[in-house]
Amino acid sequence: MTSSSTALSLEFFPPRDTAAQERLVRAAEQCASLSPTYVSVTFGAGGSTREGTLQAVRLLQGLGFDAAPHLSCVGATREHLRDLLTVYREQGVRRLVALRGDLPSGMGGVAGELRYARDLVAFVRQETGDWFHIEVAAYPETHPQATNPEADLGHFVEKMQAGANAAITQYFFNPDAYFDFVERARARGVTAPIVPGVMPITNYSQLQRFSDMCGAEIPRWIRLRLAGFGDDRASIRDFGAEVVTSLCEKLIAGGAPGLHFYTLNSADAVRTVCDRLGVAK
């Protein structure tokens, strides 16, 4: 059910030093043969990696990728966002990932002039028209700060109605959560692509930490198997590749419009899964 026609996209984060930049370049070059539709670059809490994000976008553009910076509105003024949009347009960026974002520690309740991602999407459309293809976030297992699943779905619908072109989901390991979310979104009139986000499994403690922060559920059977491997990293990687490949096969078979991989600036796990899927070019 998988093929080389499956649309792929990849997420990277801005490197903080020369060694990290070399790792990013190496990972990006190793992923080039996957021919991703685009690659995205994360944006630190409160814009803390603004310059790093821009530099990473330029670096990835120089390697031949269509690079899409993440853009967060939390802690930002309209003037700041307007300036950043101008910089990205001048850089030839045509795609954005628009997010509410998180406040960095120590900023208290300073939320910025735009409170929600729907406001950011509307602002980008107001300022730039159709220049940018806008991706937004979706949460099949419900945003950790949402009051309930229906309220969370309502917020997602508002982002799409504000002018988003497509959505990328938070990662998950239960495909039914994704298909249920898509079905409910379609019932609310959303017709745009909702691309599943995929997190490779290479490090159990890291995966636990990420999942606790973002509200992604690690099924009990996966947690127990991973815990049972202890410090056996090779077994964790092999088992993780098996789990994630199976997940992706089910997603593609069920009609997912593509796969968005959270690379963590490493190519090995992503390439392993894509090779097993038969989507590596």
N, C-alpha and C positions, 0 to 999 in steps of 0.2 A: 504493500500500500504506500510505500515511500518511493520517492524518485528525486532525480536531480532538479526537477522543476519546483520543488518546495522552496518557498521564499524564506530566506534567512536574514536575520539582523543580529547585531552583537552590541553589547554594552561594555565600555571601558571606563576607568576612572582616571583623573589627572594624576600623573606621577609627581612626587614631592621632591625628588632629587635625581641626580644624573643616573644612578644605578637603576632607579625605578623607571626612568624614561627609556633606558636601554631594554628593560624587560617589556615595557609596553610596545616598543618598536618590534621586538622579536616576536611577541605574541601576535601582533597585528599582521606581520609578514607571514607568519605560519598559518594565519586564518584567511589570507588573501585568496587561496584557492577555493574557499567556500563561496566566493563571489557574493558576499552579503549585499542585500539591497541598500543598506546603509549601516553605519555604526553610530552609536550614541555615546556621549561623554557626560558623566555625572557632574553635578553642581553641588558643592558643599553647603551645609546648613547655613542659612542666612547669607548666601553668596560668598562663603569663606574661600572658595576655590575659583573665584571669577577669572582671574588671570590664568590660573592653571588650566581651567576648562578651555579658555580661548586658545592657549598655546597647544593643548592636546588636539583641539579641532584642527588647527593649522598643520600640526605634525601629521595627523591622519589624512588630511586632504592631500598633503604632499606625497603620501604613500599611495594615493589613488582612490581613497575611499570617499563616499558621500557621507560627511560627518554631521551629526545632529546634536548640538549642545542641549543639555537639560537647562531649563530656565525655571527658577523658583521665585515666587512673589513674596514669600514671608520675609519680613524685615526689610523690604525694598520699597523705595518711592517710585512713583510713576516716572519721574525724571531719570532715575537710575535705570529703570527698565527700558525707557525710550532710548537712552544712550547705548545700552547694550544691544538692542535690536538694530540700531544703526551700524554698530560695529560688525554684527553678524552679517548684515546685508552687504556691507562693503567687503566682507571676507568671502562672499559668494555662497553663504549658507542658505539653503532653501528648505530646511526641515528643522523643526524644534520639538523637544519633548517638554510640554508645559505642565508644571507641577506646583502644588501649594508649597511644598517643602517644609522643613523643620527649622525652628529657631536654634541657634547654637547655644550651648550652656552659658549662662551669665547674662543673657539678653532679657530675661524676665518676660514680660507680657508684650513686648514691642512687636506687633504683628505686621506692621507695614501698612501701606495705603490700600493694598488689595488683599483681601482676607482669604479668598478661596481660589482654587484652580479655575473654576468657571469664570471668575472675574479676570484672571490672567489671560485666558483664551479670548475673552471678549475684548480685552485691551489690545492684544496683539492684532486681532482682526481690525480694530478701529484704527490702529497706527499704521498697519502695513497691508491691509487688504488681503489678497490671496497670495502674497509673496511666499509665505511659509506654509508648508505642509505640517500640520500640528498633530502630534501624538499626545495622548493623555493617559493617565494611569487608571487601571480597573482592578477591583479586588474581589475575585471569585469567592474567597472565604471571609469577606467583609473586612473593611478597614478597621484596625484595632481601636480607633477612637469613635467609630460610628455607634449610634445608639441601638440600631438594629439593622438587619439585612435590607429591609425595604427602604429605610431612610438612606442607606449607603447607595442603593441602586438609584434612588432619586437624585442624589448628588452626581452620580455618573451620567445620568441622562441629561442633567443640566449642563455638564461640561460639553457633551456632544452637541447639544442644541446651541451652545454659545459659539460654535464654529470649529470644533475639533474634526479632523479628518479620519482619525483612527485611534485605537487604544492598544496599550500594552498592559498585560496583567502582571500583578505580583506573582511570584513563583508559587507553585503548589505541587503536591504529589498525588492528589486525588483527581483524576480527570473528570469525574462526575461533577465536581465543584465547578469546573470551567464550563462544561456543557450546560449545567443548570443556570449559571450566570448568563451565558449567551442567550439561552432560551428566554429568560426573564427580560433581558435587555431588548430582544427583538419584539417581545410582546408590548414593550413600552415605546416602540417606534424607532429604535436604533437600528440602522441598516449598515453602518460603517464597519469595517473590519475590526475584530477584537482578537488580537494576536496573543497567544499564551506566552508568558515569560517562563523560561526554563533555567533552573539553577543546577548545574552539575554538582555531584557529590564527591568531594575529595578529602574533606576534613570534618569529622563529626562535631567537635567542639565549636568550630567556626560556624557550621550550619545551625547548631543549636542557638548560638548567640544571635545570628541574623534572624532566625525564625522567631525568637522571643521578641525582638525589636519590631518586626513587621507583622506579626500575627499569623504567619504561615504555619500550618499544621504539619508536623512530621508524624505520619501514621505510626502507631505503636509497633507494628511488626518491623518497620524500617528502623526505628530507634533501637529496638532490642537487638537486631542484627548488627547494626553499626557499633553499639556498645560492646557487643560480644567480640568484636575484632580487636579491641584494646588499641595498642599502638601499632598494629599491623597495617601500615599505610597502603601497602600494595593490595591487600584484601579489601580495604575500604574503597579504594579506587575502582577495583574490578566490580565489586558489588554495586557501587554507585553508578558505574557505566551501565550495568545491566538494568537497574531500576529506572534510570533516566531514559535509556533507549526505549524500554517498554512503554513508558509514559508517552514519549514522543510518537511512537507508532500508533498508540490509541488516539492521540490528538489529531494526527494527520488523517487517520482512517475515519474519524468522526467529522472531518470537514474544517479543521482549523486552517485559517488562511496563511499561516506561516509559523515560524518559531523564532522567538527572540531570546538569545542566550546571554545570561549574566556571566561574563567570562572571568571576572575578578583579575583581569589582566594576565590571564594564562590561557594558552591555546590547547594544551594536551587533552584535557577532559572534553572540551568542546569538539575537538577534532575526532576523538575516539567515538563519541556518540554519533557524530555526523557520518563517519565512516561506516558504522554499523547500520545506520539508517539508509545508507546509499545516497545521501544528499551531498556528499563532498564532490566538488567538480573535478 
